[in-house]
Amino acid sequence: MSANLGKIEEAALALSAEERARLAMDLIKSLDNYDDPEAEKLWLQEAERRYQEYRQGKIQGRPADDVYRDAFSKVR
């Protein structure tokens, strides 16, 4: 971690929870157009692997409603 990044992190941690949340959202939004070709390639390989396993009957799908319900119950 660079010295500048360390100073920024220290300053950010001194903010209130509300300010840190707003900063975090702004930082995440700033990555919306960030493209990482290697990550994209790896995700495509993973998606293809999962699709093939599904087609071969090695794994089963789950209804999206069930997945979302389970995920939301874990963050509440």
N, C-alpha and C positions, 0 to 999 in steps of 0.2 A: 504494500500500500504506500502510495506516495505521501510525502509530508502534507501536501495540499489536501489530499483526500482525507487524511487523518484529521486535519483541522475542520474540514467541512463536516465530517461525521461527528466530531465533538460538538460543534455548534448546533447541528441538527438534533442531537440527543438532549441538548439544553432547552429545546423548544417544548411548548406544552403538547399534550397528547393530540389535541385538535390540530395544532400547527404541523406536527409531524405527520399526521394522517393526510392533511392537505398536500404537504410536500411529497409524501410517498405517491399519492395519486398523480400529481403533476409529473413526477419522475417516470412513473409507469406509462403515462400517456405519451411522454416524449419518446418512448421506444416503439410506438405503434408502427412507424414506418421503417424500423430497423430490420434489415434483412441479413441473415446469417446463412450463406449457402450451405455450409457444412451441416448446420442444424436442420435445415430444410431437407437435405439429402437423407440424414439419419431418421427424421420423422417419416419420410416417405417409405424408407426401408421397413421401419417398424409397423407402419400401417399395412404394408403389403404382407409382412409376416403374419400379422394378426388376421388379416382377411383370409389368407391361405389356411391357417389353423381352423378358422371358422368353417370354411368350405369343406375341409377334410373331417369335420366333426370332432376335432380335438378340443375345441372350446365351444361354449354356448353363449348366445347373446342374452342380454337382459333388456327388458323394456326401459326406455329412457325415463319414464315416470318413476320407476323403482330406483334407478341410479340417482336421480335428482333428490328424491325423498331421503335416501340414505345419506347422501352428501350433506344436505341441509340439516339433517338431524345431528350430524357430527359437529357442526359449527355453531349450533345454538347453545 
